[in-house]
Amino acid sequence: MKSVASLSLSPHALAAENLGFDPMIGRKLTSGEQAGQLPHLHAVLAERSGETVLESYGRGPDENWGRPLGEVAFSEDTLHDLRSVSKSIVSLLYGIALERGLVPRLDTPILSLFPEYPDLAADPQRMSRTVEHALTMTLGMEWDESKPYTGPENSEIAMEMAPDRHRYILDRPLVAEPGERWIYSGGATALIGEIIRRGTGLPLPDFARKALFEPLGIGRFEWTAGPDGTHSPASGLRMTAPNLLKIGRLVLNNGKWAGRQVVPEAWIVASTRPLVSTTEGPDYGCFWFCGQAPVPAFGGPTAWIAGFGNGGQRLWICPKADCAAVVFAGDYNNWDAWIPPTKVWSEIILGSFLEA
C-alpha cells in the first residue's frame, strides 16, 4: 500500500505540534507502512480538540460486505465498510430513541417486544433476557462468530440466511444465565436494531439520518441490507473516514455537536463505561469496547473507548487526551487484523504525545 501521508505532512505536522504531538507523527506512520509493519491500511485519520493531526489514504483491494470492489484509491470521500463499528453507532441511536420515549427501558424483556413468538415467550428462562443483556452481549444464548464471515458456520451469516432472522436469534440454545457471560453476537445487535425500527416507525438508515447524521452534517452513507431487505445493524454501515471521525468527536463532546445535544449526555456516560468483561482483553459497555493503553505523556495506562470491525476497522476515542482516530483497512476475515490498527493507535498516535 502506498500512503499519501508524506504528501500532507507539513500542515498536519504543524497542527500536531500545536496540539501536543510529536510533529513527526506522519513520518512515523509512513515509515511503519514502508517497513511492512502496517499492512492493508486504507485510511488513517486522527484529531485532537477538533483539529486534524494525521491524515493518510492509500490504495488497495476492498469489498462491500464481502462483495469484491477491486483495487480502490481511497480518499476523504470514499465510503468504506465499518463492519462491526456499526454496532457502536446503533448504541448511539438507541440512546437517542430512548430519550424520546420511542424504545423501551433497558430492563424490558426482549421477548415482550416480539409478540409474534408466543411459544418462545412461554419459556421463563427466555423471558428473563432483557434489552440491557442484548446491548452488553450477555444474553447467554449460543452464538459463534469465530468462523469466517463466508458461510453459515458463522452465526451472523446463518442469521442472514434464515427465513426469519429474529426467530433464529431468539431461539438459540441457552448456554448461560443472563448477564453472566459475554458472548460476541451480531444477533444481539440485530435485535436492538429491530427494536429501534419498530419503535421509531422508520427503517434504521432513515432514523440514523434524521436523528444523528444530519445534525452532524453527514450527508453520504450507505447501510447494506441482507437478502430479506433488512438493513444490518451489526455490520452494514458504510461511511467516509472524516464522517466517522465526527462520531468520535461527538462522543468526546458527551453527545453535543455545534451547541446541540444530539445524543443524551447520560447515555454517552452510561453506554461507554465498562460494564462486563470480555474474552478479548478489553471490557465492554453498550456496543463499545473499553480498554487502556500505555501513554507515557499521561503517566501510564490511559482509558480509551472504541468500535471494532472485521478487517481492521476502528474508531478509537481517548477522552483524557481529547483525541479520536479512525482506521480503515482491508484485512477481512484475518484474525490478526487487529494488530496494525492497534499499533497505529497505541504506538503512533498515543505514543506521539509529548511530555506534559
C-alpha positions as MATLAB code, in Angstrom:
seq = 'MKSVASLSLSPHALAAENLGFDPMIGRKLTSGEQAGQLPHLHAVLAERSGETVLESYGRGPDENWGRPLGEVAFSEDTLHDLRSVSKSIVSLLYGIALERGLVPRLDTPILSLFPEYPDLAADPQRMSRTVEHALTMTLGMEWDESKPYTGPENSEIAMEMAPDRHRYILDRPLVAEPGERWIYSGGATALIGEIIRRGTGLPLPDFARKALFEPLGIGRFEWTAGPDGTHSPASGLRMTAPNLLKIGRLVLNNGKWAGRQVVPEAWIVASTRPLVSTTEGPDYGCFWFCGQAPVPAFGGPTAWIAGFGNGGQRLWICPKADCAAVVFAGDYNNWDAWIPPTKVWSEIILGSFLEA';
ca = [
       0.000    0.000    0.000;
       1.294    3.437   -0.898;
       0.468    6.076    1.689;
      -0.069    9.741    0.917;
       0.761   10.730    4.487;
       4.089   12.217    3.394;
       2.332   14.448    0.869;
       0.286   16.113    3.576;
       2.863   16.083    6.345;
       3.564   19.804    6.714;
       0.128   21.166    7.716;
      -0.600   18.153    9.898;
       2.853   18.338   11.477;
       2.203   21.942   12.431;
      -1.236   21.108   13.839;
       0.191   18.109   15.687;
       2.901   20.189   17.320;
       0.420   22.881   18.317;
      -1.774   20.239   19.947;
       0.940   18.463   21.909;
       2.091   15.784   19.461;
       5.468   14.940   18.047;
       5.361   16.765   14.686;
       6.919   13.659   13.079;
       3.726   11.646   13.668;
       3.070   11.461    9.922;
       6.568   10.236    9.190;
       6.185    7.529   11.834;
       3.104    6.221   10.051;
       4.783    6.324    6.647;
       7.869    4.568    7.978;
       5.763    1.819    9.533;
       3.928    1.246    6.253;
       7.144    1.205    4.205;
       8.694   -1.281    6.641;
       5.746   -3.637    6.124;
       4.651   -3.397    9.743;
       1.274   -1.848    8.900;
      -0.167   -3.840    6.002;
      -3.609   -3.468    4.436;
      -4.261    0.070    5.731;
      -6.753    2.036    3.649;
      -7.087    5.208    5.710;
      -5.805    6.682    8.957;
      -7.264    9.875   10.353;
      -6.721   11.405   13.794;
      -7.745   14.606   15.527;
      -7.300   16.352   18.844;
      -9.583   19.089   20.114;
     -11.369   19.069   16.775;
      -8.262   19.674   14.648;
      -6.798   17.061   12.297;
      -3.272   15.982   13.242;
      -2.822   12.951   10.971;
      -4.417   12.027    7.652;
      -3.330    9.293    5.286;
      -5.085    7.497    2.422;
      -3.753    4.572    0.449;
      -4.703    2.166   -2.308;
      -5.634   -1.486   -2.157;
      -8.294   -4.146   -2.752;
     -11.540   -3.656   -0.875;
     -15.014   -5.125   -0.598;
     -18.552   -4.157    0.306;
     -19.931   -6.661    2.849;
     -17.998   -9.483    1.182;
     -18.563   -8.332   -2.412;
     -15.190   -7.556   -4.070;
     -14.747   -3.967   -5.252;
     -11.340   -4.464   -6.851;
      -8.474   -2.026   -6.392;
      -9.619    1.204   -4.748;
      -7.785    4.514   -4.400;
      -9.046    5.805   -1.070;
      -9.688    9.431   -0.226;
     -11.660   11.546    2.209;
     -14.735   10.969    0.018;
     -14.536    7.161   -0.182;
     -17.264    5.190    1.565;
     -15.843    2.235    3.470;
     -17.328   -0.717    5.339;
     -17.402   -0.103    9.081;
     -18.353   -3.713    9.733;
     -18.932   -4.065   13.467;
     -18.147   -0.433   14.210;
     -21.774   -0.180   13.030;
     -22.773   -1.621   16.408;
     -21.404    1.416   18.236;
     -23.448    3.724   16.005;
     -26.544    1.645   16.815;
     -25.825    2.194   20.507;
     -25.975    5.954   19.956;
     -29.246    5.563   18.063;
     -30.774    3.584   20.923;
     -29.804    6.335   23.350;
     -31.478    8.966   21.192;
     -34.634    6.887   20.759;
     -34.720    6.078   24.481;
     -34.705    9.739   25.489;
     -37.542   10.379   23.032;
     -39.616    7.581   24.547;
     -39.607    5.595   21.319;
     -37.920    2.464   22.655;
     -38.304    0.653   25.992;
     -36.181    0.838   29.118;
     -33.183   -1.431   29.400;
     -34.835   -3.756   31.906;
     -37.585   -4.691   29.430;
     -37.699   -8.395   28.481;
     -36.644   -8.756   24.858;
     -39.373  -11.273   24.024;
     -42.088   -8.894   25.216;
     -41.096   -6.760   22.219;
     -41.531   -9.652   19.777;
     -45.129  -10.808   20.410;
     -45.083  -12.867   17.227;
     -43.161  -15.573   19.112;
     -45.540  -16.602   21.948;
     -44.015  -20.087   22.064;
     -40.618  -18.625   22.954;
     -42.133  -16.162   25.417;
     -43.739  -19.070   27.266;
     -40.275  -20.072   28.467;
     -39.483  -18.126   31.685;
     -35.754  -18.552   31.085;
     -36.006  -16.853   27.708;
     -38.248  -14.123   29.097;
     -35.518  -13.209   31.575;
     -33.321  -11.838   28.766;
     -33.599   -8.031   28.617;
     -32.691   -5.147   26.330;
     -29.654   -4.451   28.508;
     -28.462   -8.027   28.062;
     -28.601   -7.523   24.287;
     -26.767   -4.181   24.444;
     -23.988   -5.703   26.547;
     -23.948   -9.038   24.663;
     -24.764  -11.001   27.804;
     -27.940  -12.702   26.578;
     -26.450  -16.090   27.434;
     -27.523  -17.545   24.094;
     -25.401  -19.684   21.799;
     -23.654  -17.624   19.141;
     -20.400  -18.197   17.246;
     -18.706  -15.608   15.043;
     -15.263  -17.172   15.342;
     -15.604  -18.681   11.860;
     -15.031  -16.617    8.665;
     -17.945  -14.470    7.549;
     -18.282  -16.509    4.376;
     -20.638  -19.339    5.318;
     -23.348  -20.490    7.706;
     -20.796  -21.865   10.178;
     -20.642  -18.241   11.285;
     -23.782  -17.363   13.255;
     -24.185  -13.934   11.677;
     -24.170  -15.428    8.191;
     -26.575  -18.155    9.310;
     -28.874  -15.422   10.639;
     -28.752  -13.626    7.286;
     -29.695  -16.861    5.530;
     -32.505  -17.785    7.944;
     -36.141  -17.447    6.785;
     -36.889  -15.450    9.965;
     -33.778  -13.770   11.358;
     -35.328  -12.681   14.655;
     -36.701  -16.111   15.471;
     -33.311  -17.550   14.589;
     -31.670  -15.295   17.195;
     -34.257  -15.650   19.922;
     -34.468  -19.431   19.548;
     -30.739  -20.055   20.094;
     -29.920  -22.588   22.825;
     -29.427  -21.027   26.251;
     -25.851  -21.546   27.423;
     -25.557  -19.173   30.395;
     -27.644  -17.153   32.802;
     -28.459  -13.645   31.511;
     -25.774  -11.129   32.414;
     -23.341  -13.848   33.421;
     -21.220  -14.330   30.314;
     -20.173  -12.098   27.429;
     -20.694  -13.776   24.051;
     -19.933  -11.678   20.986;
     -23.140  -11.560   18.963;
     -24.252   -9.702   15.879;
     -27.626  -11.234   16.635;
     -27.884   -9.139   19.805;
     -27.341   -6.012   17.694;
     -29.903   -7.203   15.146;
     -32.497   -7.360   17.931;
     -31.669   -3.825   19.080;
     -31.833   -2.556   15.519;
     -35.271   -4.113   15.058;
     -36.498   -2.607   18.338;
     -35.363    0.815   17.091;
     -37.115    0.250   13.753;
     -40.377   -0.771   15.416;
     -40.231    1.989   17.987;
     -39.438    4.832   15.599;
     -41.533    3.552   12.701;
     -38.559    4.207   10.385;
     -36.035    1.984    8.635;
     -32.771    2.131   10.546;
     -30.941    4.258    7.912;
     -33.773    6.816    7.888;
     -33.781    7.194   11.659;
     -29.988    7.406   11.673;
     -30.076   10.122    9.020;
     -32.662   12.272   10.799;
     -31.602   11.757   14.396;
     -27.814   11.505   14.158;
     -26.198   12.082   10.796;
     -27.939   15.252    9.611;
     -27.202   17.144   12.864;
     -23.507   16.305   12.321;
     -23.569   17.352    8.667;
     -23.136   13.770    7.460;
     -24.881   13.501    4.113;
     -23.356   10.467    2.396;
     -23.528    6.994    3.849;
     -24.847    3.560    2.925;
     -26.422    0.875    5.061;
     -26.269   -2.581    3.489;
     -29.295   -4.866    3.716;
     -29.490   -8.642    3.728;
     -31.368  -10.843    1.245;
     -34.666  -10.174    3.040;
     -34.225   -6.400    2.750;
     -33.389   -5.911    6.440;
     -30.555   -3.437    6.998;
     -27.776   -4.947    9.075;
     -27.378   -3.139   12.426;
     -24.406   -5.355   13.248;
     -22.138   -4.682   10.292;
     -23.823   -2.964    7.351;
     -22.892    0.712    7.688;
     -20.544    2.403    5.208;
     -19.134    5.881    5.861;
     -16.188    8.075    4.951;
     -13.300    8.385    7.386;
     -13.914   12.095    8.146;
     -17.576   11.428    8.881;
     -16.805    8.532   11.194;
     -14.316   10.797   12.960;
     -17.224   13.177   13.616;
     -18.867   10.380   15.590;
     -15.711   10.175   17.693;
     -15.765   13.911   18.329;
     -19.457   13.707   19.247;
     -18.665   11.111   21.912;
     -15.753   13.199   23.197;
     -18.171   16.129   23.489;
     -20.568   13.969   25.551;
     -23.129   13.874   22.754;
     -23.071   17.577   21.875;
     -22.404   18.974   18.398;
     -22.307   22.661   17.447;
     -24.117   23.586   20.640;
     -26.860   20.977   20.174;
     -27.279   17.906   22.380;
     -27.612   15.235   19.668;
     -27.155   12.183   21.919;
     -28.137   12.434   25.604;
     -25.081   13.003   27.761;
     -26.386   10.476   30.278;
     -26.447    7.817   27.551;
     -22.892    8.595   26.436;
     -21.677    8.215   30.007;
     -23.685    5.048   30.707;
     -23.023    3.252   27.418;
     -19.281    3.876   27.101;
     -18.254    2.768   30.597;
     -17.040   -0.804   31.179;
     -19.965   -2.994   32.220;
     -18.784   -6.547   31.536;
     -15.519   -8.389   30.984;
     -14.881   -9.960   27.604;
     -12.819  -12.856   26.323;
     -10.868  -10.471   24.076;
      -8.976   -8.366   26.630;
     -10.920   -5.091   26.833;
     -14.128   -4.673   28.787;
     -17.460   -3.883   27.139;
     -20.170   -1.274   27.537;
     -23.255   -0.989   25.342;
     -21.768   -1.969   21.962;
     -18.497   -0.170   22.845;
     -15.201   -1.761   23.794;
     -13.455   -0.146   26.770;
      -9.757   -0.575   27.474;
      -6.485    1.058   28.415;
      -3.232    1.796   26.604;
       0.119    2.981   27.942;
       0.612    6.701   27.302;
       3.897    7.862   28.850;
       2.942   11.513   28.441;
      -0.064   10.917   30.708;
       1.836    8.913   33.292;
       0.820    5.393   32.326;
      -2.284    3.398   31.333;
      -4.960    5.662   29.885;
      -8.582    4.722   29.198;
      -9.950    4.504   25.680;
     -13.317    3.669   24.072;
     -13.604    2.008   20.666;
     -15.720    0.440   17.996;
     -14.051   -2.604   16.405;
     -14.831   -4.071   12.978;
     -13.740   -7.085   10.917;
     -10.735   -6.417    8.710;
      -9.146   -3.780   10.924;
     -11.873   -1.129   11.057;
     -11.540    1.048   14.158;
     -12.969    4.131   15.789;
     -10.699    4.955   18.719;
     -11.556    7.569   21.362;
      -9.366    8.741   24.253;
     -11.313   11.153   26.488;
      -8.339   12.134   28.670;
      -6.389   13.205   25.589;
      -9.459   14.712   23.854;
      -8.372   12.631   20.880;
     -10.134   10.388   18.348;
      -8.886    8.333   15.428;
     -10.283    6.304   12.543;
      -8.523    3.376   10.891;
      -9.887    1.673    7.781;
      -8.241   -1.487    6.492;
      -8.838   -4.394    4.133;
      -7.612   -7.406    6.069;
     -11.047   -9.056    6.203;
     -11.527  -12.425    7.940;
      -7.941  -12.471    9.209;
      -7.950  -12.849   12.988;
      -4.620  -10.996   13.192;
      -6.188   -7.932   11.569;
      -6.348   -6.226   14.978;
      -2.567   -5.805   15.112;
      -1.917   -2.969   12.586;
      -4.730   -0.648   13.790;
      -3.677   -1.245   17.391;
      -0.086   -0.327   16.514;
      -1.294    2.815   14.767;
      -3.343    3.836   17.804;
      -1.018    2.844   20.636;
       2.436    3.324   19.178;
       1.976    6.098   16.625;
      -0.954    8.245   17.778;
      -0.938    7.869   21.570;
       2.817    7.289   21.511;
       3.391   10.648   19.827;
       2.026   12.744   22.668;
       4.746   14.993   24.046;
       5.518   15.060   27.748;
       3.270   17.494   29.584;
];
